[in-house]
Amino acid sequence: MPTHEKPMSLKVLALWLPLLGLAACSGSGGTDGNDVTVEGDVPIAYVMRSSSVRLDPTNGTPFAPGGDLMLRERSSPSAREINLTRRFTQGQGDVSDPEVSYDGRKIVFSMRCPRSNTSTIDGQPACTGRWNLWEYDMTTGGLTGGRFRRITASTDHDDVDPYYLPAGRGFVFASNRQAKSSQDQALDRRYFALDEYERERVLNLHTIDADGGNLQQITFNQSHDRNPVVRPNGDIMYARWEHMADRNRFAIFRSKPDGTDTFVLYGAHSPGNSFLHPRDMDPRGRYAGFLASSLMPLQRTDEGGALMFIDAANYSEQNTPANTTVPTQGGQVQGTAPAQALNMDRGLSLHGRITTPYPLWDGTDRVLLAYRPCEVTRAGRTVSCSTLTNEEIARLSDRSRTMEAVQSDELQDNVPPNYAIYMFNPANQTWRIVAAPPPGFMYTDPIALQARPEPQAADPTTIDPALAERGMALIEVRSIYNTDGLGRMAEMMLVSDDLPPGCARGIAMTANTDPTSPATQVADLRRLKDPADPAYHCTPVRFVRATRAIAPPSASMGLRQAIGETEFEQQQILGYAPIEPDGSFKLEIPADVPLALAVVDAQGRAFQTHANWIQVRPGERRTCNGCHSPRRGASLNSGAIVDHQPQALRQAMVAAHQSGQTMASTRTLLDPDALRLVADMLYTDVWADTSRGYTARPSILVRYTGNTDPADDLATPAPVNGVINYPEHIQPLWERARPAGACVSCHNDPTRLDLRGTLGGTGRMTSYEELLVGDPLLDGNGRPVTRIRDGVPMLERQPPRVQASSSAANTAGIARKSRLTEILWGHTLLAGTGPRTVYPDPPAGAPNHATMLNAAEKRLLAEWMDLGAQYYNDPFNGASGVRTVRILSQSAFDASVHPVLRAQCASCHQAGGNNTGATLGEALAVSFAGNRYVLTGDPEGDFNVTLTLINDTCNPANNLLLSRPSTAPHPAGGSGPAVLPVGGAGYTAIADWIRSGCTP
């Protein structure tokens, strides 16, 4: 490719494309037919934005002055271009996310401009200083003579990503209003929630009438829901940020227009990280049933990645086909040919990157999109990647280089985004330039201004009015043993210590008789239901535990220190419900709140950590076939419940005509109280007729206090309202006197294990740090071992005693994969040989650690671990050090602190997403599992996350923001000086800003 030092003109761009291998085309790109668009004849709209705007999946409302809504009378570089919004933005505003109405006559979009602008709309000031929804109506005035109206006018919230609902019912859009959740966020508090990086106010989906009334929040995720569109079947499809612990990616979700039936559509377990901008391909074309989506990493590519075509009609995931007639692999494929593959990961993408694809519905399968070529700087001059040598490409792609080596290299992958609008034809792999931006700007979000069929009305969800009145919903899982066969749960999660005597396995299996199912074996539910069958007694699963997210409050100073050394945010236990022998459960849960469900054993240890949030709407009744079950096909739970129940139960079942239901459905029909979550683990077997000689499963009752044997009660403070705080509830366990002595009487050696409650250098208890942070790993010469990860030297550590990660890194629940559990229960679970070697069993002559804690104490400890081993789970606890009063100036931060953080810290503190696997040939990103301070360059988000590291404004050196980077080395695996040495200019600027918040 030729070298160019300045942004290319349209003429140069057109000549440059063939050299890239993306040949230009001319003439008609369609086929015969009145509904086919000849290339160049369709008007389009798109947005012009400043190249300085920080586009990342995690940035939901980025802003930079200079953006506008543009219209081009034909999709041709020679067509006239009109700036539609300049009179409102006056060069100081920004525009995003245009969408066209189904008749092709209106454009809805989002616009933000400062209140200082003099522009007006209907005699009122046009600008509110926040993102508002606007509409441009071309019905009477044509393309250039349309009329504007402002749909929302908030001065406190941001509304983005609008899309037309069918039948004139208004709009669906993303907003940080949190219209309902902010009124009851958690712990009976009203506040606005930040995302799970503690950066931005969370964007949830809302709907609004065409005239701007009847605002309704319809999704309740803990991080952003973005890019909603309406599918041909009337469903809403969108990109959901699933960020629970170290699960950190965007998958494609769908729901009804009222938010019911919310579920993942594609991408939760597929290659790649962030699926954004999903849209349906033309239902009449070759790709009918497919989705077009961009696929990218979480950060550092300006929302650029690969163009992905997803076979959503036949696959739930890349490796999860709908039935046996579909190949095992094939859920997604790049739209570009292998020789022109685009990088969906970080680093160089030699053939460029795309964003915001828009499939045309004209029979051609073409896609409008924004494209940027691969360019780098060499000694400060912009050059095409086609000029790079193989050695230079390898050097720029090498993630093992130190950050210092990267920064000192004359070659830099740092060219600002210069997206231009292209028409891509997958049939012949041709690209045609449509519009190129002026220097310093980019063009994104193209849409074709043409009519398309209006979606059909989505099938309504039946709502239970009695449940809705109480703000509740009902969820039924027909069998947790109905899984997808990909080894993410079921028998593979069990170990020999889980199985009762005489049981070779926990879950009886049988041949799959469903000819359409790809699974060869399925759970034998007939045997699991039968009290006369030995398999009835082998399953160790006993309860489902429901937890609710405690969202990070906005402007929370000191929050990260209060949360602790864990990937999880704060949580609250709502209660327990029994799981029946066939694996079914049915319970009422609160509506419109983010919930997680964990399947646990008789001692309260979760088999897996549920690594995403679920939601149900008021009055909704949700039925799932299983946990991680195939998203298509029938439930395994067929056939009558066997006739080995007590006589009274059999008679009631016959009278109710409930033969063949799941056990949970039958039980709750006969005893509606069984639908309620309860505070304690309580199980009684009602199915085995002991009068006829059948053995019942053992009853279980584990309470904090009030157990059958008082010796099993807590002698230390019990949690209140399902909130567990380490200093209040776990530390007292180590200090309680026992016949063998308190734990701290032996474990008080800082070189081995120190469980004392003394405060360490982080301001947290020493015992907490001892359990959650492993000691440095030493080489044969006694020196710390380091490893370069994404250019940063990271200190390698021994495994911690409590492994606080989610199922994204290890499918087991936290308690079951933590060595602390194995020692204190005397069980060999899933900690692995590494932790067992580092932390061997207590030596001969030591007290039996498996008997040191009673039943209630073990339950409490398991709950604390499974929730994420947080230091505090209550951000409003006065002892946590969290303050939600903003006393530090953001404007001062922007002026004096943000430049220091961007220069000294941002290169390391990046968003670390997780990918499922690299089956498409792209390299996987290295996830920073331990990085919870993420800087993206967006001032508001960087300000919010920085506040979480400050809890003492009168003593700046005591805050994590300064104490860690002022130590040498930092990061711990480095060998150089401190990043922010005490007394340096950067350190002083941050210290002065922190001290400005000190009040007498």
N, C-alpha and C positions, 0 to 999 in steps of 0.2 A: 504494500500500500504506500502511496506517496506521503511524504512528510508534509505537514502543514503546521504553521506557527500561529495562525489566526483561525477563528471559527469559520467554517467553510460556508461559502455561498450556496444557494440552491443549485446553481449550475455545476459547481465543483462537486457537490454531494452526488448529483446524478451521475457524474463521470466516475466518481470514486467507488460506487457500489459494485460494479462488475469486478473490480480488482479484489474486492473482499470475497468474491465468489457468490455474491447475492445479485444476480443479474437483473438489470432493469428491464421492464417490459413496456409494451405500448399496445394500443388497441383495446379491444374488449376483453375483459377478464371473466365474463360470464358466459351463459349459454342462452339459447333462444328462450323467450318468455317475457311477458309484459312486466313481471315482478322482478326481473333481473336488472341490477344496476350496472350500466357500462362504466368502466373506470373513468373517474374524473367528473361524473355527472351527479354525484350525490353531495349535497351540502353537508358540512360537518361543523361541529363546535368542539372546542378544547380549551384548556387553560394555559396561559403563560404565567410562569412563576420564576422568581429570582433563583439563580443557581445556588444562592446561599441558604435556601430553606433546608432544614434538616429532615429529610425524608427517611424514615425507618419504620418498620412495622410497629415498633413499640411507641412511636410518636403519633398519637392519634389526632392532634390538632396543631401541627407545625405551622408557623407563620413567618413570613419575611416580606417586607414592603416591596411592591413592584408587580404584584400579580393581578391578572385580569381575565375575564371571559372573552374568548376570541371566536369569531365565526368566519368560516371560509365558504364562499358561495358555491364552490365546487371542490371536490377532493382532488385538487390539482395544484402543483406549485405555482402555476401561472394565474390562478384564480385570485380574485380580490379578497383581502383579509380585512375584517372589521373588528375593532376593539369595542365591545359592547358596554363595558362597565367603567371605562376611564373617567366618566363624569362623576361617578360615585367614589372610586378609589383615589383619584387625583394623584396617582403614583405612590400612595402611601398605604394602600390596602393589599388584599390578597384574595384569591378565588380558588375554589377546589370543587371537585366532584360533580360535574354537570351530568344530568340525565335527561333524556327526551321523553315526552309523553307518548302514549301509544298511537295517537293520531299524527305524531310528528310535528305538532304545531307549537309546543311549549317546551321550555327548558327550565328545570329546577336545578338550583346549584347552591353552594354555600359561599358567602362572602364576609370578609372581616375588614373593617377600616376604622381608623381612629376617630374618636369623638370630635377631635379638633377639625376634621374635614368640614367644609362648608356646604357639601352637597345635601340635597333634600329629596324626599320621596313623599308625594301627596302632601306637601306643605310642612312636613316634619323632618327633623334631622335624619339623614339616611344612615349614619354610622353610630354604632353603639360601643365600639371597642372590642366586641366579641364576635365569634362566628355565628351568623344568622342564616336562615333559609330564605332564598329569593326565588322568584320565578320570572321568566321572560316569555311573554305571550305573543306569538307571531300570527295569531288567528286572523286579525284584521289588517295589520300593518305590514305583513310580509317579513322576510328575513331581516331586513334592516330597519323596519319601522314598527317594531313590536313595542309592547308596553311592559314595564317592570312593576312588580309588587313585592313587598317584603312580607314573608309569611310569619316569621318569628322576629322578635325584637328584644331579646334578652340582653341585659347589661351585665349579667352575672354568670351566664352559662354559655357553652359552645354547642352549636348544632351543625353537624356535618353529614356527609354521605347520604343525601336524600335520594329517594326513589319513589316513583309513582305507584300507588296502590291502584288496582283495577277498579272499574265501575265508578270512578270519580270519588272514591272513598278517602282520598287524601294522600298521605305520604308515610313511608317508614324511613327512619333516619337514625343515625348514631348521635348520642348526646351525653354530655357529662352532667346533665341536670339531675340524673338519678331521682326522677320525679317521685317514685314510691319508696325506693330503698333508703334514700336519705332521711326519710321520716322515721324509719325503724331499722337502722343499719345493723346493730348488734348490741347485746347487753342493755336493751331498752334505751339506746342513745340515738340522738338525731345528729347526723353529721355527714359530710361528703367523704367518700372513700377514695383513697389513692389506689393505683394498680399495685401488683405484687412486687414491683421494684420500688415502691414508695415514691414514684416520680410524678405521675399525672393523675388528675381526677379521672375515674374510670368512665369510659364510653360504654353505655348500654343502648340497646335498641329501643326506640320509642315510636309510637304512631301518633298522627295528628290529622284532624279533618282538613279538607281542602281549604277551609277558611281560617285555619290556624287554631281551632278550638278542639276540645276533647282530647287533651294530651294524655297518653297512656304509656307507661313503661312496660315493655314486654319481655326483656331479658334481664338476667340478674347475675351476670358473670362477675368474677373478682378482678379480671383484667379486661382489656378492650374487646368489644364486639364491633367489627368494622365491615364496610362495603356491602350493605344489604342490597339485594335485588329480588325481584319476584320471578319465580319460575313459571313455566307454562301451566303447571298443575295448580298454581295459586299459592304454593309454599313460598316462604321467605328463605333465601339462602344467604349466608354471610360467612365471613372469616372470623373465627373465635380464637383469641389468645388464651391458650391453655397453659397457665403458669402456676402450677401447684408444686412447690418444692423444685426438684430439678427436672420435672417435666416442663418444657419451656418451648412452645411452638404454636403456630397457628394452624388449625385444622378447619375444614369446611363443615359448617353446621347448617341445619334447616329447622324451621318451625312453622306452625300455622301463623296467620297474621295476628292472632291474639296472643301469641307466645306459647300456646299449648303445643304438645308433641315435640318439644325441643330435643334434638338428638344429633349426634355426629353423622354427617353424610359421607365424608371421605377425609382421609389424611391423618387420622390419629396415630396410625402405626405404619406409615408408608415412608419411602425414601424422601429426603428433603426436610426442610424445617418449616418455612412459613408459606402457606398457600394464601395468597391475597388476590383480590379482584376476581372472584369466581363468577362466571356467567355461562349460561346455556348456549351451546352451539345451535345453529339453525336446525329445527326439528325436521326439516325436509331434506337436509343435505346428507352427505356421506358420513358426517360425524353426528348424526341424530342420536340423542341420548348422552352425548359427551358434554363435558364442561371444558371451557378454556379458563386457565388460571395462570397467574404468574407464580413462580416458586423461587424463594430467595432465603438468605439467612436473616437473622434477627437484626443485624446492624451492619453498617459500613459499606453498603452498596447503593445507597440512595433509592431504596425500594426497587432495585433492578435485579433481575434474575433470568430464569429460563421461561419460555412459553411452554406450558404443559397442557396436553389434551388428556382428559380424565374420563374413563369409561364408567361413569357413575351408574349407568343402567345395568351393568353386569358385574361390578366390583364394589365392595365396601372398602377395600384397601388394595394395594398393589398385589398382595398375595392372598386375598380373600374373595374368591369368585362366588357368584350367586348360586351356582349349581355345578354339577359334574359335566355339563355340556360346555362349560367355559374353561379355558386354560387356567392352570394354577396361578400363573403370573400374568400380569398385563393390565393392571388397573390404570397405569399412567404411562405416557410416552411423550417425549419432547416433540413439539410441533415442527422444529427445525430438523433437518437431516443430520445423521451422525457426524458427517464431515463439517457441519456448521453448528455443532452443539454449543449451547450457551451454558455458562456456569451457574448452577443454582446455589453455589456455596460462596464463601468469601474468597478473596484473592482475584487474580487475573481471570478475565473471561475473554479469551483471544478473539472471539467472534462477537463481542459486545454483550449488551444486556437489554432486556425489554421490561416494560412495566405497563400497567393499565390496559390489558387487551380488551377489545370490543369486537366480538364476532358479528359480521353482517348476516342478516337474515334475507338473503336475496338469491339463494340457491348456489352460491359459489364457494362457500366455506371460507371466504377470505376474512382476515382479521385486521381491523385497524388497531394500531398500538403505538406506544412511544418507544423509541429505540435510541440507544447511544452506542457509538463504536468504542472499541478498546483503545484507550489512549493513556499515555503516561507522560511524566516530565523527565527529561534528561538534561541535567544541569540547568533546570529552571525553564526549559523550552518544551512545549507540548509536542509530542511526536506520536505517530501511529504505532500500535503494537506490531504492525507488519514489519517495522524496522528493527525489531529486537532480535538479537542473536539467541540461539538456543541456551547459551550460558546465562544470558540476561533473563530469559523467561524462567529458567530454573531458579535463579537467584531471587526473583520477585515472588516466586511461588513457594519458596522454602520457609516453612513456619518454624523451623528449628533455629533460625537466626535470632540473635538477641535484639531487643528493641534498639539498643545503641547502634548496632550494625545497620539496622533498617533505616534509622534516622540519619545516619552519616552517609548513606549511599546516594550517589548523584541521581540514580534512578528512583523515582517515587511514583507509586500508584495513587495519585492525589488530584487528578484532574476533576474539576467541578462538573456536575452532571449537565450535559447539554442535549438532553432528549429532544428528538425531533419526531414528527408524526409520519408514520409509514403505513402502507397497505401491504400486508403479507399474504401471499397465496400459498397455502400448504400443498396444493396439488402439484405445482411445478417449482416450489421453493423459490419464488421470486419476491423481491422486495421493491417497492416503488415509493420514492419520496413524495410526501404530500405537503408538508410544511416544516420549515426549519426556523429555529428561534434566532433572535438577534443576540449579539454577544452579551454574556452575563445572565442569560435566561434559559429556560427549558420549556418545552411544550409537552404536556401530559394529558391524560384523561380524554382521549378523543371519543366522540360519539357521532353516529350518523343521524342526520335530521330527516328520517324517513319513517313512515308508519310501519308498525308491525302488529301481529295479532295480539289482542288483549288476552291476558291469562284467564283461564277458567277460574271460577270461584272455588277456593279450597274447601274440602269437605269439613264441615264444622265439627268441633270436638264436643261430645256430650258432657255437660257440666252438671255436677251434683249440687243443687242449690243449698242443701243443708251443710255440706262441707264448705262451700264457698262462703256462706254466712259466718262460719267460724274461722275463716282464713286458712283453711286446711286443704290438703289434697291427699290422695290415696295412691300408694305405689304397691304393686304386686310383682314379685319375681317368681316365675313358675318353677324354676329350679336353678340354683346356683351351680349345679353340676352340668348344665347345658352350656358348654364352652365352644370356642371356635376351632379347637384342635391345633392351635399354633403354639401351645406350650407356655402360655402366659399365666396359667393357674391350674387348678384341679390337683390331680395326684402328684404332679411334679413339685407342689409346694409342701408336701407332707414328708415326714421323716419317721423312722422306726419308733422314736419316742412318742410320736403322736398316736400310735395305734394301740388299741387295747390288746391284751393277751389273746393269742389265737388268731389274730387278723394279719394276713399277709399284705393286704392293701387296704386303703381307706374307702375307696369308691369302687363298688362293683361295676364292671363294664360288660357290655354285650355288643354283638355285631349290629351295625347300623343297617336297618331295613329300608331306609329312605333312599330310593335310587337317585334322587337329585342332589343329595348331600355329599360333599367331598370327604366328610369324616368317615373313617373305616369303622371306628368303634364309638359308642356313646354310653353314657351312664345307664346302668340297668335299674331304672327307677322302680320297676315291679319288685325287685329284691329289696331295694332300700326302704320300700314302704311296708314290707312284711315283717311283723314282729317275730314270726317263726323262722325267719331266715337269718343265719349268722351275720350276713352283710348289714342287717339293720343296726347292729351294735358296733360296727367298725368305723363309721364316719366320725371324725373328731370335731366336726363343725357344730357349733351350738347357738351362736347369736349373731345378729347384725347390730352394729353400733352406728348410730347416726350422730354426726357432728355438723356444726354450723361454723362458717367462716366468721372471724372477727376482722373485718376489713380495716386496713391501716387508715387512721384518721388523717385528713389533710392537715398540713402545717404541724406535724408531730415532731417536736424536737426530742432527741434521745431515743427514738423508737427502735432503731437497729440495735442499740446496746441492750434495750429491754427484751427484744426478741431472742437474742443470743446466737450461739454458734450452730445455726440450723438453716436449712434451705426453706423451711416451712414458715408461713405466716401464723398468726395467732388463731386459735380455734377454741370452740366450746362444745362439750359433750351434751347432746340433747337427750340421749337415753338409749335403751336397748330393746330389742324384740327377739323372741326365739325363732330359730330356724328349724323347720319340721324335718322329719327323717328323709323326705323326698327332696330336700333342698329348697323348699318353697318358704317364702315369708310374705306377709301382707300387713301393711301398717299405714297409719295416718302420719303425715309429716307436715310441717309448716310450709305454706305456699309462699312463693316470691322471695325466697331467700336461698343463697348458695349453700348446698348441702353436700356432704360426702358420706358414703356408706362403707363400712368395713366389716368383713366376715371374720369372726373371732372364735377362739376355742373356749373351753370350759373355764380357763383361767384368765380370760380377757385379752389374750394376745392375738393380734390381727394376723391372718394368713397373708394378706397383702395390704399395702397402703393404697387406698383409692386416690389416684393421682389426677382427678379432674372433678370439677364441681357440677352438680346436677341441679335442675330447677323444675318445679311444677307450678302451675297457675292455680288460683283458688277454685276449688270444686273439680279439678281435673282428676281423673282416674287413669293412672298409667300402668300398663301391664308390659313386662319385659319377659322374654323367653328365658333369659339366663344372664349370668355375669360374663362379660366379654363374649357374649354369645354371637352366633352369626346374625347379621342384621336382616336376614331374609330366611324364610322357611318356618316350619311349624315347631311348636314346643315338643320336647321329649316327653312331657308329662301327660301321657295318654293312658287310658285304661283305668278300671275301677280300683279304688283302694281295697286292699285285701280284707277278707272277713275274719280278722283276728282282733277286732276291737271289743271293748266291753259292750254288753248287751244294750245298755241304755244309749250309748253312742251310736250303735248300729241302727236302733229303732229311729233315733232322731234323724240320721242320715237318710234312711228310707223315706221317712215322712217328708223330708225336705227335697227329695229327689236329687240328691247331690252326688250320686255315684259318678266317679270319674273326675271330680274336681281335684285340684291340688289340695294337699292336706291343710295348708294355711288357709285356703279359701273356705274349706269346710269348717275348720275350727273357728274362724272369725265369724262365719255366718251363725254358728250356734252360740258363740260367746263374743259379742261385739266389743267387749272390753279388751279382748286380745288384740285389737287394732291399735291400741295406744302404746306409745313408747313408755317404758318405765325406767326409773332411775337406776335399778339394780339388775344384775344378771340373775334372772329367775327362770327356771325351766322345770316343767313337770311333764312326764310322758303320759299322755291321755290315750295313746293308741294301743298299747299292749294290754290284752285281757289277762291280767295276772291270775284271775280265778280259774282260768283254763290252762294254767301252767306256762304261759308265755312270760318271758322276762322283760321287764320294762327297762328303758334306759335310766341311768342314775339321775336322780333329781339334783338340781344345782340351785344354790342360793348363796350369792356372794354380795354382801352389803358392806358399806364403810363401817357402819355400826348396826347392832341389832341382829347379829348372826346367831345361829343356833348355839354355837359355842362362843361365849364371850372372849375366849382367847384369840378368836379370829377377827376381833374388832380392831379398828384403828385406835391407838393410844395417842396419836398425834392429830393435829387439825385436819379435818376433812374438807374437801373442796366444796364450795358453795356455787350453786347454779352452773355446775359442769365446767368450772374454770379451774385449771391446775396451774399453780405458780411454783416454780422450783424452790425459791427461798422459804415459802410458807408451807409447802406440802411435801416436798421431796427431801430437802435438807434435814428436817426433823427425823426422818426415818434413819438416817445415819447416826443420829445423836441419841436415839432412844435406848434406854438401858434394857438389856436382855439377859437371860441366864448366862449366855456366853460372853456378855459384855457388849457395850455399844460398838458400832462399826468403827467409830473414830478412835476407840481405844487401841485398835491395831493399825488402822489405816490413817496414819498421821505423818508419814514420811514423804516429803516433797520429791525425793528421788525415786520413789516407787509408786505409791498411791496415797494421796492426801485427801481425805473426805471431810476435813474440818471446814467450818463455815466462815473462815477468815476471808477477807476481801483480797483479791489479787490485783494485778496491775491494770486489768481491764475494768475494774470497778465491780466485777461480778465475783461470786464466791469461788474460792479456790477449787472446791470439790466439783463445781459445775465444769470449770475448764478442764479439770483432770479427766472427767468422763467424756467430754465432747471433743477434745482436741488431742490427737495422738502426739507422742514425743517425736522429735526429729529423727529421721532414719540416718544412721551412721554407716560409713563404708568401713573397709577393713582397717583403715588407719585412724578411725575415730572421728572422721570429718563428716559434716552434714552432706547428704546426697541431694543434688538439685537436678532439675530437668527443665529444659526450655519448652514452654507451652505458649504458642502464639506469640513468640518473641520475648516472653517474660520468664526470667529464671524463677521457678517455683520450688520451694523447699519441699522435698519429699518427706512424708511423715508416716510413722507407724499407724496402723488402724486404730481409731478411737475405741473405747469400751462401749460407747453408744453410737451406733452408725445412723446418724440422722439424715438419711437421704430417702428419696421416694422410689417408686417402682420404675422410674425411668432409668435408674442405674442398677437396681437390684429389685427383683419382683417381690421379695419377701417384705412383710411388715417390719417396722423398725425394731420392735421388741424381739421378734424371732430371729433377726439377723445380727443382733447385738450380743457381744460376748458377755456383757453384764448379766443378761437374762440367763444365759447358759449356766453361769456360775451360781446365780441366786436361785435358780429353779432345779439345778442338778440335771438338766436335760441337754442333749446334743441336738441342736436345732440347725440353723442355717448361717451361723457366724462364719464358718469356713476355717480352713486349716491355718491360714495366716494369723488371724486374731488368737486362735487357740495356742499357737506357738509363742506369740508375744505375751499373752496373758494365760499361763497354764492354770490348771486346777489348783486349788489351795493345797499346800504340802501336807504330808501325813502328820497327824497330830493337831492340825488346825481344826477349828470348829466346822461342823457340817454346814456350809453356807446355804444349802438347799432348805434347811429348816430354820434359818434365822429370821425370815420374814413370814408373817402369817398370811392368811388368804386375802384379807382386805388390803394389806400392804402390797402384796404382789399385784393385785388388781390395780391399785393406784399407780404403782411403778410402771406396769405395762401400759396403762392409759397414757401416762405422761410421755413415754417413749413413742408410742404409736401416733400420737398427735404431732410429733415432730421434735420433742425434747426442747421446747422453748424455755427460756429463763422466766419470762412472764407471759401469760396468755391474756392478760387484761391490760390494755394500754391506758386505762383510766385508774389503775391502782396507784395510790399516792406514793407507794414505795418503789415503783418501777422507774421513777425518774423521767417519765414521759410528760411533756407539757404540750398542750394543744393550743396555746396562745401564741400567735405570731409576734415576736418581739424583735426580730432581726429584719432589716430592710432588704427587700429584693432588689431595689434599684441600686443600693450600695453593693450588693452581691454582684449584680450584672457589671458594675463599673470596675470593681477592684478584685473580686474573688474569682469570678468565672474565667477571666483570662488566665489566671494562674492554674486553675484546674484543667483547662483545655490544653495548656502548654505542658504541664508537668504530670498530669494524672490520666487524661482521657485515653492515651494510647494503650494503657493497660486495662483500665476499668471499662470494659466493653460488655455488651449483652452476650451471654453465652447460651445459645440454643442447643437443643439436642436433636439429632437425626436418628431415624430408625435404622437405616442401612443404606449402603451405596450400591444399588443394583443397576444404576443407570450410568455408571462410569465417572461420576463426580466424586471428588474428595470430600470427606466429612469434616465439618468444623470441630475443632477441639473445644469442648465445653468447659468454661470456667465454673466448675461446680462450687467453688468456694468464694466466688466474686458476687457480693451482694450490693456493691456500690457501683452503679452503672451510670456512666456519663455519655450522653449522646450528642451534646452540643446545643440542645434546645434549652434556652435559659430558664424557663419556668420549671421544667422537669428536673434539670440539674440543681436548681435551688431547693426544690422539695426533698430530693433524695439527700442532699447535703445536710439539711436540717436534722435528719434522722441520726446523724453522727455527732450531734451536739447536745449535751445535757447540762453543761456547766458554763454559763456565759461569763461568770466572774473569774474563772480560771481557765483560759483558753488551752493551756498545755494539757489539761486533764481530759480533753475530748478526743475521741477516736479519730476525728478528722485531722488532728495535728499529732497526736501521740504516736501513731503508727508510721506515717511518712517521715517523721523527724528522727526515727531510729535508723541506725545503719547496721546491716543493709536493709533496704526496703525496695522491692518485696524481699521477704525473708530469704529467698533462695539466691539473691543477687550477691555481688561482691563489691559493688561500688559504694559511694557515699549515700547519705540519706537523700531522698528526693526533695524534701523540704527541710533543710538544716535549720536548726534553731538560730534565729538572728538574721537569716537570709531575707531577701526582699519578699519572696512569696510567702514564707512563714509569717512574717510580720504583717503583711496585708491581710491574711486570713485571721491572725490573732486579733488585730485591731477591729476587724468586722465582728468577730465573736464577742469581744469585750464591749462593743457598743450596746449590746443587749443587757448588760449587767445593771441591775437596779439595786439600790440600797435596801 
